[in-house]
């Protein structure tokens, strides 16, 4: 393991390239290896290994109905009125919330998700919060959670 | 040395064929077993490590989806090993570096440094506003791969503010040309760290991908130019690598489309489905235009797949910049994805000659530099 202090001294004291340790002398070759691994690793494994990204956005054709499914976090007030989309009350970005909703639902943790969300919503106007799963025209309630505490 | 290179090339070719054969005759059945949940423990652990979303996506997709995914891994790995073997057979690294190094004047380098780090400041200065929200969302925190390996948890908000202050200070020090290699390293490390926290809520954004790659390579560029100014004229290979990384991202995006969907991706049905999933006024209008709807996916594929040659043929860079801007602005207009001031567009500065660049001479510079680079 290279000490950061050692690296700092090496870089601070400017000197001809041949006086540097091997890993700095060969920095161009090392950079090629890092760039190629960073680009091709996620490409081969079809996974982002942050900070190396996979660029597979919008690569799949929409063949399956399930690819068009959407989730919504909804709230029901005490008087029975409801709001379909209440992500604004949680303080979480809508796009982030959609991912979380889908993942928790498929991990069979929808109830746990709603419990965590209800803890985030300090002054919630809703009596109950629910997760809706929407595929084309079909909407189903996936989970319910009373927000009273 | 020559013999060693040939041996490595041969080894890579053998490896490519062995992996493909081994997989298709034996390992492929393990995918089916993993889908049914009765694969050996080592394979389940490997799947969990490499493909953490497997358990989630198993509920959404059928077995064929995952078999295709696994086939793709092997095809891509074997393909890359094969190409690397061939590349090692026909050229060597030193020759490649010499041939692709770009001449870079000191003035150009200074402007590149100033514009890049000012841009970085512009795109990231307000990240601190998200910190209280991130800490509040702690219950949903699930560290990205790297964070899980290093066991990095989300710190208290004051610590995040502290890290962010060091980040801003590092950028300013690079801007003021003070130990720029060292502070470019700290800038890149903190940028990766902060983004990691932002992405540790089960969603990874690609908006800053090429900006992050460029930021990670900038210390190398500074180190290289420091050496060059001591040892002779500035010839930068790292600048070529930054350009290659940026265009490589587009190329891989196009390659993903072809390998995942084949030419079916270029059908108007695919584009209209995406437009309907992200409804915008302009996008819905486009769905009604069959000629444009049929043409656009092909133009996107041609742009993305051809972009990889741009670093090798600098004459093409203005075509690349024009197409890239049209692509990103089009995506924002039609689907509401990204912004008009996109970091993806900002990194095109690495394709410009910044010391000569002004509005009047833009066309002239393009001609002069193309002929210089070609000669």
Interface residues (C-beta under 8 A of the other chain):
Chain A: X8 X11 X12 X14 X16 X17 X24 X27 X28 X29 X31 X32 X35 X38 X39 X40 X43 X44 X45 X46 X47 X48 X49 X50 X51 X53 X54 X55 X56 X57 X58 X59 X60 X61 X62 X64 X66 X68 X91 X92 X95 X96 X99 X100 X102 X103 X106 X107 X116 X119 X120
Chain B: X50 X51 X53 X55 X56 X57 X59 X60 X61 X69 X72 X73 X76 X77 X80 X93 X96 X97 X133 X136 X137 X139 X140 X144 X145 X146 X179 X181 X182 X192 X195 X196 X199 X201 X202 X203 X204 X206 X209 X212 X213 X216 X217 X220 X223 X224 X226 X227 X230 X231 X237 X238 X241 X244 X245 X248 X249 X250 X252 X253 X255 X256 X257 X260 X261 X264 X265 X267 X269 X270 X273 X274 X277
